Amino acid sequence: MVSMLRDTVTYLQRLGYRRPPPPTLETLRDLQLRHTAAFPFETLATLLRAPVPLDLPALERKLLHDGRGGYCYELNGLFLALLQHLGYDARALAARVIEGDVPGARTHLALLVPIDGVRHLVDVGFGGMVPTAPLLLDSREEQPTPHETYRLARRDGEYALDARVAGEWRALYRFDLQPQAAIDCEVGNWYVSTHPDSPFLGHLRAARTGPGIRKVLLNGRYSVHRVGARSERRELADADAVVDVLRREFDLRVPPGPGLREAIALRLREKRTVASAG
């Protein structure tokens, strides 16, 4: 995954920079906050069962020129290339997402970024709970961000990331510091985009941050979470309503043709069938 970016000018412009900023902690904080707002998390490709290439030209084309977002391997993959281009000594980490009390496979890509000898966990690709600031890897204190508060701990020989949501701590993922080669990312990405047990395959997810706000779409349910306020949730009536939210709230340029609407409509029907059966 480590190679040269071709269009750093467009990338930096999307993040509000006219010229490359210095590789400082202040810059990293600003880049991470802006990235989660500018580039939405989305799984349109896995909903449509389309390939998800990870080579840099494909990532630049999709995120910088085609009006799309992506998931962790795409968002953190491209961000890693940008950080390395700017002079950060950044590298990839593999994490196990926690579903309930059970850790899954190592199918989440996060980043390790040391600055002046201090190590930071950086992540711009964790969907609706993505951290919006770098987290001190070796601190066990609660770490506030522009959105939620997070904490890192050591559990069973791994690092564990939790977030405080509605006053309670929620386990997000576990990881170690083993270096990840490009082939490791390809294998994890293959599982996420093709395996029948992948939580992304055939499902629509989208997430985006803004000042004091998170927007989250899960199939037909659209939610808005505001810092210090009650969340708003609503069920979208049909595929047209979902596409409208993708365009208006997530600023996504959806793929042309009827395929996306058909896939969304099928997912909504399946969801309602399960709900009525229950």
C-alpha positions in Angstrom: 0.0 0.0 0.0 3.0 2.3 0.4 3.7 4.2 -2.8 3.6 7.7 -4.1 0.5 9.8 -4.2 -0.1 11.3 -7.6 -2.5 14.1 -6.8 -1.6 15.6 -3.4 -2.8 19.0 -4.6 -6.4 17.9 -4.9 -6.2 15.9 -1.7 -4.9 18.8 0.3 -7.4 21.2 -1.2 -10.2 18.9 -0.2 -8.8 19.2 3.4 -8.5 23.0 3.2 -4.8 23.3 2.5 -3.2 25.3 -0.2 0.3 23.9 0.4 1.7 20.9 2.3 1.6 21.6 6.1 4.5 20.6 8.4 4.3 17.1 10.0 3.4 18.2 13.5 0.9 17.0 16.1 -1.2 20.1 15.5 -1.3 19.4 11.8 -2.2 15.7 12.5 -5.1 16.8 14.7 -6.4 19.2 12.1 -6.0 16.7 9.2 -7.8 13.9 11.1 -10.8 16.1 12.1 -11.1 17.5 8.5 -10.7 14.1 6.9 -13.6 12.5 8.7 -15.8 15.4 7.6 -14.6 15.6 4.0 -14.5 11.9 3.1 -17.5 9.9 4.3 -17.3 6.3 5.4 -19.5 4.3 3.0 -20.1 0.7 1.8 -21.8 1.2 -1.6 -19.3 -1.2 -3.2 -20.0 -4.0 -0.8 -23.8 -3.4 -1.1 -23.4 -3.9 -4.8 -20.9 -6.7 -4.4 -18.4 -4.7 -6.5 -14.6 -5.1 -6.3 -12.8 -2.8 -3.8 -9.2 -2.2 -5.1 -6.6 -0.8 -2.7 -3.9 0.4 -5.1 -3.3 4.1 -4.7 -4.4 5.2 -8.2 -7.8 3.5 -7.6 -8.1 5.1 -4.2 -7.3 8.5 -5.5 -9.7 8.1 -8.4 -12.6 7.0 -6.1 -12.1 9.4 -3.2 -10.6 12.5 -4.9 -12.3 12.5 -8.3 -15.4 10.2 -8.3 -17.1 11.9 -5.4 -17.1 8.8 -3.2 -16.0 7.7 0.2 -15.0 4.2 1.4 -14.3 2.0 4.4 -11.2 1.6 6.6 -8.9 0.0 4.0 -9.6 2.8 1.6 -9.9 5.8 3.9 -7.0 4.9 6.2 -5.0 3.5 3.2 -5.1 6.8 1.4 -4.6 8.9 4.6 -1.5 6.8 5.4 -0.1 7.6 2.0 -0.8 11.3 2.6 0.8 11.3 6.1 3.9 9.6 4.7 4.1 12.1 1.9 4.0 14.9 4.4 6.9 13.4 6.4 5.2 11.5 9.2 6.7 8.1 10.2 3.2 6.4 9.9 2.4 2.8 9.4 -0.6 0.4 9.3 -2.0 -1.6 12.1 -4.6 -4.4 12.1 -7.4 -4.5 14.6 -10.2 -6.8 15.7 -13.5 -5.1 15.8 -15.6 -6.1 18.9 -19.1 -7.3 18.2 -20.7 -7.7 21.6 -18.1 -9.5 23.8 -16.5 -11.4 21.0 -13.5 -10.0 19.1 -13.6 -10.7 15.3 -10.9 -11.3 12.8 -8.2 -8.7 12.1 -10.2 -6.9 9.5 -9.9 -3.2 10.5 -7.1 -1.0 9.4 -5.9 1.7 11.7 -2.6 3.8 11.8 0.3 4.2 14.2 1.9 7.7 14.0 4.9 8.5 16.3 5.7 12.2 16.7 8.8 13.3 18.7 8.9 9.8 20.3 5.3 9.8 21.4 3.1 7.2 19.7 -0.5 8.0 18.5 -3.3 5.9 17.3 -4.9 7.5 14.3 -8.1 6.4 12.5 -10.2 8.1 9.8 -12.1 4.9 8.8 -14.1 3.5 11.7 -17.6 4.5 10.5 -20.0 6.0 13.0 -17.6 5.9 16.0 -14.5 7.1 14.2 -12.2 9.1 16.5 -11.8 12.7 15.4 -8.4 13.3 17.0 -5.2 11.3 17.5 -5.2 9.2 20.7 -2.1 8.8 22.8 -1.2 5.1 22.6 0.5 4.8 25.9 -1.8 6.9 28.0 -4.5 5.2 30.2 -6.3 8.4 30.8 -9.6 9.3 29.3 -9.0 11.2 26.1 -11.6 13.8 24.9 -11.9 14.5 21.2 -14.1 17.1 19.3 -16.8 14.4 19.6 -16.7 11.5 22.1 -14.2 10.6 24.8 -12.0 7.6 24.3 -9.6 5.5 26.3 -6.9 2.9 25.5 -6.1 0.0 27.8 -4.0 -3.2 27.7 -6.1 -6.4 27.8 -4.8 -9.9 27.3 -1.6 -8.6 25.6 -3.4 -6.3 23.2 -4.4 -2.7 23.1 -8.1 -2.1 23.5 -10.0 1.0 22.3 -13.2 2.1 24.0 -15.5 5.1 23.5 -17.9 6.6 26.0 -21.4 6.7 24.4 -24.4 7.9 26.3 -22.5 7.8 29.6 -21.3 4.2 29.2 -18.1 2.7 27.8 -18.4 0.8 24.6 -15.6 -1.6 23.3 -14.6 -0.7 19.7 -11.6 -2.8 18.8 -8.4 -4.5 19.9 -5.0 -4.4 18.2 -1.3 -5.0 18.6 1.7 -3.3 17.0 2.7 -6.0 14.5 3.6 -4.3 11.2 1.2 -4.9 8.3 2.5 -5.5 4.8 0.4 -4.7 1.8 -0.6 -8.4 1.4 -2.0 -8.3 5.0 -4.3 -5.5 4.0 -5.3 -7.2 0.8 -6.3 -10.3 2.7 -8.4 -8.4 5.3 -10.0 -6.3 2.5 -10.9 -9.5 0.6 -12.7 -10.8 3.7 -14.6 -7.6 4.3 -15.6 -7.2 0.6 -16.4 -10.8 -0.3 -16.9 -13.2 2.6 -20.5 -14.2 3.3 -20.0 -13.5 7.0 -18.8 -9.9 6.4 -21.0 -7.3 8.1 -20.6 -5.1 5.0 -21.5 -7.5 2.3 -25.0 -6.7 0.9 -25.4 -3.9 3.5 -25.4 -0.2 3.2 -23.5 1.9 5.8 -22.5 5.5 5.7 -21.1 7.9 8.3 -19.8 11.4 8.3 -18.8 13.9 11.0 -19.2 17.7 11.3 -18.8 20.3 14.0 -20.4 18.6 17.0 -22.3 16.2 14.9 -22.3 12.7 13.5 -24.5 11.4 10.7 -25.0 7.7 10.3 -26.9 5.6 7.8 -27.5 1.9 8.3 -29.5 0.5 5.4 -32.8 2.4 5.8 -32.2 4.0 9.2 -30.8 7.5 9.2 -29.5 8.9 12.5 -28.1 12.3 13.6 -26.0 12.4 16.8 -25.2 15.8 18.3 -22.7 16.3 21.1 -24.6 16.9 24.3 -28.1 16.5 22.8 -30.5 13.7 22.1 -30.0 11.7 19.0 -32.5 11.8 16.1 -33.4 8.7 14.2 -35.8 8.0 11.3 -36.7 5.2 9.0 -36.4 6.1 5.3 -39.4 5.2 3.3 -37.9 3.8 0.1 -34.7 3.6 -2.0 -35.3 7.1 -3.5 -35.2 8.5 0.1 -32.0 6.7 0.9 -30.3 7.9 -2.3 -31.4 11.4 -1.5 -29.8 11.2 2.0 -26.6 9.8 0.5 -26.4 12.8 -1.8 -27.6 15.5 0.5 -26.3 14.5 3.9 -23.2 12.6 2.9 -22.3 14.5 -0.3 -21.8 11.3 -2.2 -21.9 11.0 -6.0 -23.9 7.7 -6.3 -23.1 5.2 -9.1 -25.3 5.7 -12.2 -27.9 3.3 -13.3 -30.7 1.4 -11.5 -28.4 -1.1 -9.7 -28.0 0.9 -6.5 -31.7 1.6 -6.0 -32.5 -2.0 -6.7 -30.0 -3.2 -4.1 -31.3 -0.7 -1.5 -34.9 -1.7 -2.2 -34.0 -5.3 -1.8 -32.3 -4.6 1.5 -35.3 -2.6 2.8 -37.7 -5.4 1.8 -35.5 -8.0 3.6 -35.4 -5.8 6.7 -39.1 -5.3 6.8 -39.8 -9.0 6.3 -37.6 -9.8 9.3 -39.2 -7.1 11.4 -42.8 -8.3 10.6 -41.8 -11.9 11.3 -40.5 -10.9 14.7 
